Amino acid sequence: MTSKSDLPKTSIVIPVYNGALSIGRLVDELIAELSPKFSIEIVLVNDCSPDNSEEVCIGITKKHPNFVSFYSLAMNVGEHNAVMAALNKANGDYALIMDDDFQNPISEVIKLINYMTNNDYDVVYTYYLEKKHSFFRNLGSKFNDKMANVMLKKPKSLYLSSFKIINRFLIDEVIKYNLPYPYLDGLILRTTSSIGKVEVSHNKREIGKSNYTLKKLISLWMNMFTNFSILPLRISVVMGFIFSFIGFLVGIDAIIEKIFNPNIPLGYTFMVIIISIYAGVQLIAIGMVGEYLGRIFMSDNKKPQYSIRRSFNERIDNGQK
């Protein structure tokens, strides 16, 4: 009979933000349900949450020192950066990434681990027949999905869920990326085409509300646009050609009208509209170039992906501080 120590280890990676009311029960249930069947570790990363998530997570590590390690970041860096911090600390043969809000049932965690270990994929994404997010969050997800089809050459049938599992090969490849603006799905899709997917159920959020604000969604989209594609720059060039051609046609039309009717006014309002459109296109193009240059500057300036202020794990809990 195979002992549990001979089984592949799964690191369950959970970024924590405003999760003080849910993370304790989530970890308790994960350990109760998974530890008899699998070799697991749980890696919690507090993304500088404004509530008392840090104190709660410290208590969890003391309650489950053999299963849980905890890292508290010095400032809020966003979900993908927090996941990168956790992946750099994960020791498992697999890393299962999930949220702290109970929208992914424990039974589906088991289903995802079993599917991964029984199939030869580098990553397995989940998808839902019905998502229990808010209308705004679902709308943002749909937009992100459509953009990923274009920017990342994502298969149209693949849904980029935050609830997924990756193998050790992919963990090691992903954490090689040390620049300040990671987009995890972009890193995965540029590394491997060995991708599986499995249907899971999705629960309503039990406590609080989604931490994804419009500002965070825009920041996430910009990471996808500027880190993994130069398509926005190419679109700017095409738009420049299109509007230049329109301007040329308008100019020819104005000359012809003036020749045949010298008394016709040049059209002040029309000219203002045309100039405003051209100026808008130029500003968009300049802004996009500036975004790329700014990110290059921040990367060269060694802006960190994350900074760990405090670490709590089994060794620390045993007195080795």
C-alpha positions as CSV (number, residue, x, y, z in Angstrom):
1,M,0.0,0.0,0.0
2,T,1.3,3.5,-0.9
3,S,1.8,5.7,2.1
4,K,0.8,9.3,2.1
5,S,4.4,10.4,2.3
6,D,5.0,8.7,-1.1
7,L,2.2,10.8,-2.7
8,P,2.9,13.9,-4.7
9,K,2.7,17.0,-2.5
10,T,0.2,19.7,-3.4
11,S,0.8,23.3,-2.2
12,I,-2.5,25.1,-1.8
13,V,-1.7,28.8,-2.5
14,I,-4.2,31.3,-1.0
15,P,-3.7,35.1,-1.3
16,V,-5.5,36.7,1.6
17,Y,-7.1,40.2,1.4
18,N,-10.0,41.2,3.7
19,G,-10.3,37.5,4.5
20,A,-10.2,37.6,8.3
21,L,-13.7,36.2,8.7
22,S,-13.3,33.3,6.2
23,I,-9.7,32.2,6.0
24,G,-9.7,30.3,9.4
25,R,-12.7,28.2,8.6
26,L,-11.4,27.6,5.0
27,V,-8.1,26.3,6.2
28,D,-9.7,24.1,8.9
29,E,-11.9,22.5,6.3
30,L,-9.1,22.1,3.8
31,I,-7.0,20.3,6.3
32,A,-9.9,18.2,7.6
33,E,-11.0,17.0,4.1
34,L,-7.6,16.8,2.3
35,S,-5.0,15.7,4.8
36,P,-6.3,12.1,5.1
37,K,-6.2,11.7,1.3
38,F,-3.3,13.8,0.1
39,S,0.1,15.2,1.0
40,I,-0.6,18.9,1.3
41,E,0.9,22.2,2.5
42,I,-1.0,25.5,2.7
43,V,0.8,28.7,1.8
44,L,-1.0,31.9,2.9
45,V,0.1,35.3,1.7
46,N,-1.4,38.4,3.3
47,D,-1.5,41.2,0.7
48,C,-1.2,43.9,3.3
49,S,-4.9,43.5,4.1
50,P,-6.5,46.5,6.0
51,D,-8.4,44.1,8.4
52,N,-6.9,41.8,10.9
53,S,-6.1,39.0,8.4
54,E,-2.5,39.0,9.6
55,E,-3.3,38.2,13.2
56,V,-5.8,35.5,12.1
57,C,-3.3,33.9,9.8
58,I,-0.6,33.9,12.5
59,G,-3.1,32.0,14.7
60,I,-3.8,29.5,11.9
61,T,0.0,28.7,11.6
62,K,0.1,28.1,15.3
63,K,-3.0,25.9,15.2
64,H,-1.7,23.9,12.2
65,P,2.1,24.2,12.3
66,N,2.7,21.0,10.2
67,F,0.5,22.2,7.3
68,V,0.5,26.0,7.1
69,S,3.1,28.6,6.3
70,F,2.3,32.3,6.2
71,Y,3.9,35.3,4.7
72,S,2.8,38.9,5.2
73,L,3.7,41.5,2.6
74,A,4.9,45.0,3.4
75,M,2.5,46.7,1.0
76,N,-0.5,45.8,-1.1
77,V,0.7,44.6,-4.5
78,G,-2.3,42.9,-6.0
79,E,-3.5,39.3,-6.3
80,H,-1.1,38.2,-9.0
81,N,2.0,39.5,-7.2
82,A,0.8,37.9,-4.0
83,V,0.4,34.6,-5.8
84,M,3.9,34.9,-7.2
85,A,5.2,35.4,-3.6
86,A,3.4,32.2,-2.6
87,L,4.7,30.2,-5.6
88,N,8.2,31.2,-4.7
89,K,7.7,29.6,-1.2
90,A,5.7,26.5,-2.4
91,N,7.5,23.2,-2.0
92,G,4.9,21.0,-3.6
93,D,4.9,18.9,-6.8
94,Y,1.8,20.9,-7.7
95,A,0.4,24.3,-6.7
96,L,-3.3,24.7,-6.5
97,I,-4.3,28.4,-6.5
98,M,-7.6,29.5,-4.9
99,D,-9.3,32.5,-3.3
100,D,-10.1,32.9,0.4
101,D,-13.8,33.5,0.0
102,F,-15.4,30.0,-0.1
103,Q,-16.6,30.4,-3.7
104,N,-14.7,27.2,-4.5
105,P,-16.1,24.3,-2.5
106,I,-13.7,21.9,-0.8
107,S,-15.2,19.0,-2.9
108,E,-14.0,20.8,-6.0
109,V,-10.5,21.3,-4.6
110,I,-10.4,17.5,-4.3
111,K,-11.8,17.1,-7.8
112,L,-9.1,19.4,-9.2
113,I,-6.2,17.6,-7.5
114,N,-7.5,14.2,-8.6
115,Y,-7.9,15.4,-12.2
116,M,-4.4,16.9,-12.3
117,T,-2.7,13.9,-10.8
118,N,-4.5,11.5,-13.1
119,N,-3.7,13.4,-16.3
120,D,-0.4,14.7,-17.8
121,Y,-1.0,18.4,-18.0
122,D,1.2,21.3,-16.9
123,V,-1.9,23.3,-15.9
124,V,-5.5,22.6,-15.4
125,Y,-8.0,25.5,-15.4
126,T,-11.5,25.3,-14.1
127,Y,-14.7,26.6,-15.6
128,Y,-18.2,27.1,-14.4
129,L,-21.6,26.6,-15.9
130,E,-22.8,29.4,-13.7
131,K,-20.7,32.0,-12.0
132,K,-22.0,33.5,-8.8
133,H,-20.1,36.7,-9.1
134,S,-21.7,40.1,-9.3
135,F,-22.8,41.5,-12.7
136,F,-19.9,43.9,-12.7
137,R,-17.3,41.2,-11.9
138,N,-18.8,38.9,-14.6
139,L,-18.7,41.7,-17.1
140,G,-15.1,42.3,-16.3
141,S,-14.3,38.6,-16.6
142,K,-15.9,38.5,-20.1
143,F,-14.0,41.5,-21.3
144,N,-10.7,40.0,-19.9
145,D,-11.5,36.7,-21.7
146,K,-12.1,38.4,-25.0
147,M,-8.9,40.5,-24.7
148,A,-6.9,37.4,-23.8
149,N,-8.1,35.7,-27.0
150,V,-6.5,38.5,-28.9
151,M,-3.5,39.6,-26.8
152,L,-2.3,36.2,-25.5
153,K,-3.6,33.9,-28.3
154,K,-5.6,32.1,-25.8
155,P,-7.8,29.2,-27.0
156,K,-11.3,30.5,-27.2
157,S,-12.7,27.5,-25.4
158,L,-10.4,28.1,-22.4
159,Y,-11.6,30.2,-19.4
160,L,-8.8,31.8,-17.4
161,S,-10.1,31.0,-13.9
162,S,-8.2,32.1,-10.8
163,F,-9.0,28.6,-9.5
164,K,-6.4,26.3,-11.1
165,I,-3.5,23.9,-10.5
166,I,-0.1,23.9,-12.0
167,N,2.8,21.3,-11.9
168,R,6.3,21.7,-10.6
169,F,7.7,22.4,-14.1
170,L,5.4,25.3,-14.6
171,I,5.9,26.6,-11.0
172,D,9.7,26.7,-11.7
173,E,9.2,28.4,-15.0
174,V,6.7,31.0,-13.8
175,I,8.8,32.1,-10.8
176,K,11.7,32.9,-13.1
177,Y,9.8,36.0,-14.0
178,N,11.0,38.7,-11.5
179,L,9.7,41.9,-13.1
180,P,7.2,44.1,-11.1
181,Y,4.0,43.5,-13.2
182,P,3.3,39.8,-13.4
183,Y,0.2,38.5,-15.1
184,L,0.0,34.8,-14.1
185,D,-2.1,33.6,-16.9
186,G,0.1,35.3,-19.5
187,L,3.2,33.6,-18.0
188,I,1.4,30.3,-18.1
189,L,0.2,30.6,-21.7
190,R,3.6,31.8,-23.0
191,T,5.3,28.8,-21.3
192,T,3.1,25.8,-22.2
193,S,0.4,24.4,-24.4
194,S,-0.2,21.4,-22.2
195,I,-3.5,22.7,-20.8
196,G,-6.4,20.9,-19.3
197,K,-9.8,22.1,-18.0
198,V,-12.4,20.7,-15.7
199,E,-15.9,21.8,-14.8
200,V,-16.5,22.8,-11.2
201,S,-19.3,24.4,-9.3
202,H,-19.2,27.9,-8.0
203,N,-20.8,29.2,-4.8
204,K,-22.0,32.6,-3.9
205,R,-19.6,34.7,-1.8
206,E,-20.5,34.0,1.8
207,I,-18.8,37.0,3.4
208,G,-18.1,40.5,2.2
209,K,-17.8,41.6,-1.4
210,S,-15.4,41.2,-4.2
211,N,-12.0,42.9,-3.8
212,Y,-11.8,43.6,-7.5
213,T,-12.5,47.2,-8.1
214,L,-12.6,48.9,-11.5
215,K,-9.1,50.3,-10.7
216,K,-7.7,46.8,-10.0
217,L,-9.4,45.4,-13.1
218,I,-7.9,48.1,-15.3
219,S,-4.5,47.5,-13.7
220,L,-4.8,43.8,-14.5
221,W,-5.8,44.5,-18.1
222,M,-2.8,46.8,-18.5
223,N,-0.5,44.1,-17.2
224,M,-1.9,41.8,-19.9
225,F,-1.7,44.4,-22.6
226,T,1.8,45.8,-22.0
227,N,3.7,42.8,-20.6
228,F,2.8,40.1,-23.1
229,S,1.9,41.9,-26.4
230,I,2.9,44.8,-28.5
231,L,-0.5,44.7,-30.2
232,P,-1.7,48.0,-28.7
233,L,1.3,49.8,-30.3
234,R,0.4,48.2,-33.7
235,I,-3.2,49.2,-33.3
236,S,-2.0,52.8,-32.7
237,V,0.0,52.7,-35.9
238,V,-3.0,51.4,-37.8
239,M,-5.3,54.0,-36.3
240,G,-2.8,56.7,-37.3
241,F,-2.9,55.5,-40.9
242,I,-6.7,55.3,-41.0
243,F,-7.2,58.8,-39.6
244,S,-4.5,60.2,-41.8
245,F,-6.2,58.7,-44.8
246,I,-9.6,60.2,-43.6
247,G,-7.9,63.6,-43.2
248,F,-6.5,63.3,-46.7
249,L,-10.0,62.6,-48.2
250,V,-11.5,65.4,-46.2
251,G,-8.8,67.8,-47.5
252,I,-9.5,66.7,-51.1
253,D,-13.2,67.2,-50.6
254,A,-12.7,70.7,-49.1
255,I,-10.5,71.7,-52.1
256,I,-13.0,70.4,-54.7
257,E,-15.9,72.2,-52.9
258,K,-13.9,75.4,-52.8
259,I,-13.1,75.2,-56.5
260,F,-16.7,74.7,-57.6
261,N,-18.1,77.1,-55.0
262,P,-15.6,79.8,-54.0
263,N,-18.1,81.4,-51.6
264,I,-18.6,78.2,-49.5
265,P,-17.4,78.6,-45.9
266,L,-14.6,76.2,-44.8
267,G,-16.7,74.8,-41.9
268,Y,-15.2,75.9,-38.6
269,T,-17.2,73.3,-36.6
270,F,-16.2,70.5,-38.9
271,M,-12.5,71.4,-38.7
272,V,-12.6,71.5,-34.9
273,I,-14.1,68.0,-34.8
274,I,-11.5,66.7,-37.2
275,I,-8.7,68.3,-35.2
276,S,-10.1,67.0,-31.9
277,I,-10.2,63.4,-33.3
278,Y,-6.6,63.6,-34.6
279,A,-5.5,65.1,-31.3
280,G,-7.3,62.3,-29.4
281,V,-5.7,59.6,-31.5
282,Q,-2.2,61.1,-31.0
283,L,-2.7,61.3,-27.2
284,I,-3.8,57.7,-27.1
285,A,-0.8,56.6,-29.1
286,I,1.6,58.7,-27.0
287,G,0.0,57.5,-23.8
288,M,0.4,53.9,-24.9
289,V,4.1,54.4,-25.7
290,G,4.5,56.2,-22.4
291,E,3.0,53.2,-20.6
292,Y,5.5,50.8,-22.2
293,L,8.4,53.1,-21.5
294,G,7.3,53.7,-17.9
295,R,7.1,49.9,-17.3
296,I,10.6,49.5,-18.8
297,F,11.8,52.2,-16.4
298,M,10.2,50.7,-13.4
299,S,11.6,47.3,-14.3
300,D,15.1,48.7,-14.8
301,N,14.7,50.6,-11.5
302,K,14.3,47.2,-9.8
303,K,10.9,47.8,-8.4
304,P,10.2,44.6,-6.4
305,Q,7.3,42.3,-7.2
306,Y,6.6,42.0,-3.5
307,S,8.4,42.5,-0.2
308,I,7.8,40.0,2.6
309,R,7.8,41.8,6.0
310,R,7.0,38.8,8.2
311,S,7.2,35.0,7.8
312,F,5.6,32.4,10.0
313,N,6.1,28.7,9.4
314,E,6.8,25.5,11.3
315,R,10.4,26.4,12.1
316,I,9.5,29.8,13.5
317,D,6.6,28.3,15.5
318,N,9.0,25.8,17.1
319,G,11.1,28.7,18.4
320,Q,13.6,29.4,15.7
321,K,12.8,33.1,15.2
